[in-house]
Amino acid sequence: MDFINQMEPWFDEREADAVNAYLRSGGWVTEFRKTREFEAAIAAFTGAKHCSVVSNGTVSLTLALLACGVCPGDEVLVPDYTMVATPNSVQPTGAKVVFVDVECGSLCMDFDRMVAAVTPRTKAVMLVTLNGRAPARLPEFVRFCREHGLFLVEDAAQSLGSRQNGRHLGLFGDIGSFSFSAPKVISTGQGGALVTDNPKLFAAIEKLRDFGREKPGADHYLTMGWNCKFTDLQAIIGLVQMEKLQWRVERKKAIYARYQEQLRGVPGIEWIPTNLKDTSPWFIDVLVDPARREALIAHLKARQIGSRPFYPALHAEPVYARKESHPVAEEIARRGLWLPSASKLTDAQIDIICTAVREFAKA
């Protein structure tokens, strides 16, 4: 049996044909019309008024904070359980990262602990909708931030295709960010997108991503900026991927549901509450006995099945080395395991994976 990777991108001849046709047409590769088309496609899918694509998802978060005016002396609240890109994106602004514990139900930032962490220096809250899940109290995050003059930046890197009450995640805050790195539901290799309904924030983002120029290609610089632009070559791939997005969103939900059906009642496997009507899970995530997690990983690998532990609790990682306590994030990090999650997984492969998990549970 071929090895079943925990995650992998999915391209086919349609992307290859589109790139080949573009290169043969004399395309300049750098961002131009195709990039604008890709932005328009993302805006249409999510319902955003404005979209700007950039070089990667981490850069997109930094640009979002800079567009909100975050600077040295400010504090930005970040969940302790997330991919390290979230807190790392704060560093270029000069602001301080303040870690906040997450809630058990969604693995998103805990609202009450967020409120308790706010100080006079707090400028922004970075809410990560992890694995496509939004906290039930998302409207309270929005209301609290507005009432207290805080910017709400949604790190929706894993949430393309997920909604709450019909509204796409990433559109609740001031700015939302998506990622198109290789493991995401659609990919352009690397890449990120910022969405907002605020024209002033969008104008700031457009300058920040392009050297602070007054307009593209004009050598007149109104503000500090950098080269964070996308490319038409990536956009060509992205446009084909966007045509497949809705099917992949539904397939992700079906994959998650099949895993749940196959592993229902299996000892040592705990599911995180997931509303598949609204949520398109990026990864298949389960909680297991921390004392047996490494053994389960080895058991699956011996059967040609890949898996991956959850992110660590970031406050304790050497790069941050904070002497803090965030119990839920720490517990989730010890217990979490991602099972194979690619959109291209077949039902037969899922059955093989679940059989292997059940075998381990009986041992």
BADOPA-906767 format. One record per residue (C-alpha): x, y, z; residue in three letters. Coordinates in steps of 0.05 Angstrom, whole numbers, plus 5000, padded with zeros to 4 digits. Layout:
<rs>
XYZala/...
</rs>
This chain:
<rs>
500050005000met/502450704984asp/503951145044phe/497951565064ile/500652245081asn/497752645139gln/496653215090met/498553385018glu/496453894965pro/492253684906trp/493653924836phe/492153594770asp/492653714695glu/488054324699arg/493154724739glu/498854464695ala/495054654631asp/493255344659ala/500455504678val/503055244611asn/498055664573ala/499856284614tyr/507356204603leu/506356084528arg/502056714525ser/508057144545gly/505657284616gly/510557684657trp/509557224718val/509657804768thr/502958034795glu/498258354745phe/491358194718arg/490957474741lys/492657694812thr/486858184811arg/482357624784glu/484457174841phe/482957714892glu/476157824861ala/474657074865ala/476457054939ile/472257674954ala/466357374917ala/466856704953phe/467457005022thr/462957605011gly/468358105028ala/468358804998lys/475958824991his/481358294983cys/488858364976ser/493357754965val/500557744990val/506657304992ser/504456855050asn/499756805109gly/504757025161thr/506257655123val/498857785116ser/497957795191leu/503758285200thr/500858735147leu/494058705180ala/496958935247leu/501059485214leu/494859725176ala/491359775244cys/496960205270gly/500059695317val/506959945338cys/512259885393pro/509259975462gly/502759635442asp/500358945463glu/497058435419val/493057865449leu/494357185416val/491756485434pro/496956045467asp/494755465423tyr/495755635350thr/500955565295met/507155975313val/506056435254ala/500656785293thr/504957065350pro/511157115305asn/507357585259ser/506858085316val/514358145324gln/515858585263pro/511059115290thr/515059185354gly/508959035397ala/508758535454lys/505357865447val/500657705505val/498556975506phe/491456785525val/488856085540asp/483755745495val/477055425509glu/475854675507cys/469754705462gly/472755025400ser/480255075416leu/479555825402cys/481456395448met/477456395513asp/473157015515phe/473257125590asp/480857035593arg/481657515535met/477658045573val/481957935635ala/488358015594ala/486658695566val/490859275592thr/491360015572pro/496759805523arg/492559295486thr/491659505414lys/489158875379ala/486258185390val/488357635342met/482857115342leu/484756455309val/478956055282thr/482655405289leu/481054845241asn/475155225214gly/471655285281arg/469255945309ala/467856045383pro/460456075400ala/461856755432arg/464757055369leu/459457615368pro/461757795439glu/468957855415phe/466658335361val/462358745409arg/467758785463phe/473159005415cys/468759545386arg/466659805454glu/473859835478his/477060115416gly/480959485400leu/482359205331phe/479958495319leu/484358125269val/481857435249glu/487156925233asp/482756485190ala/488556135156ala/485055455167gln/477955705156ser/476755815082leu/469855535071gly/467455585143ser/462056045168arg/458056245229gln/450656395220asn/451756455145gly/457456965149arg/464256735127his/469656715180leu/474757265170gly/469257785160leu/467257885233phe/473358295253gly/476658895223asp/481158475178ile/481257725163gly/487157325139ser/487356675098phe/493156235078ser/494555845014phe/500655445038ser/501354735014ala/496954385066pro/490954855060lys/484354665027val/486755044965ile/493955214954ser/498455654912thr/504755364944gly/505355974989gln/500856584993gly/496056945038gly/489857385031ala/487157965072leu/479758125069val/476158725099thr/470059155089asp/473759775113asn/476360185054pro/481460565096lys/484559925122leu/484659635052phe/488160255025ala/493360195081ala/494459455064ile/495359604990glu/500860115005lys/504359685058leu/504859085011arg/507859504953asp/513359944981phe/508560475005gly/507160694934arg/501561184917glu/499260684864lys/502260064831pro/508360214788gly/508760944810ala/515261154842asp/512061614892his/512161354963tyr/507061585014leu/508961135072thr/513660585093met/512259945056gly/515459285033trp/515258804975asn/509858314998cys/506658224930lys/503757594899phe/505157334829thr/500657204769asp/503856514764leu/501056344833gln/494456684816ala/493656234754ile/494055624801ile/489655964852gly/484156104802leu/483755374781val/483855174855gln/478155654869met/473955294818glu/474854664860lys/473854994927leu/466454884940gln/467054144924trp/473054084970arg/469354435026val/463853925022glu/468753355014arg/472453575077lys/465853545116lys/464352855088ala/471352605106ile/470552855177tyr/463652535183ala/466251865157arg/471951865208tyr/466952015264gln/462351455241glu/468050955237gln/471251145303leu/464951275344arg/465650955412gly/472950745403val/476350775471pro/481551325477gly/478951735419ile/475452395437glu/472452865386trp/472353625390ile/465253895381pro/464454075307thr/458354345272asn/459354085201leu/453754515175lys/458155135186asp/465054835193thr/469554565139ser/475154225179pro/482154335153trp/484953735191phe/481853125223ile/483453265296asp/482452795355val/484552785428leu/488052155453val/491351905516asp/497852295520pro/501451685549ala/499651295485arg/500051835432arg/507151665408glu/505450925406ala/499351075364leu/503451495316ile/508450925310ala/502850415300his/499950815243leu/506750945211lys/508250195211ala/501850115170arg/503850655120gln/499451195152ile/501951885170gly/499652295230ser/502052905267arg/501653165339pro/498153825353phe/501854475360tyr/505354585427pro/503055095478ala/507055675451leu/508556045516his/513255475537ala/516955405471glu/524255625474pro/523056205427val/518256515478tyr/520156155543ala/514656485585arg/513756255656lys/506156255650glu/500555755657ser/495255635604his/492254975626pro/487554835568val/492754985515ala/497754545551glu/492753965557glu/490654025484ile/497854035462ala/499253385501arg/493253015475arg/492053255404gly/493252845341leu/491853005269trp/489952405226leu/490552395149pro/486552985123ser/487753115050ala/481753275006ser/483852724959lys/482952175012leu/478451624987thr/473151295029asp/477150645023ala/483350995052gln/479351275109ile/476750585125asp/483950315126ile/486150865173ile/480250765220cys/481450015221thr/488550145243ala/486250615298val/481250105323arg/486549555323glu/490950005367phe/485250145415ala/484149405426lys/491549255439ala/
</rs>
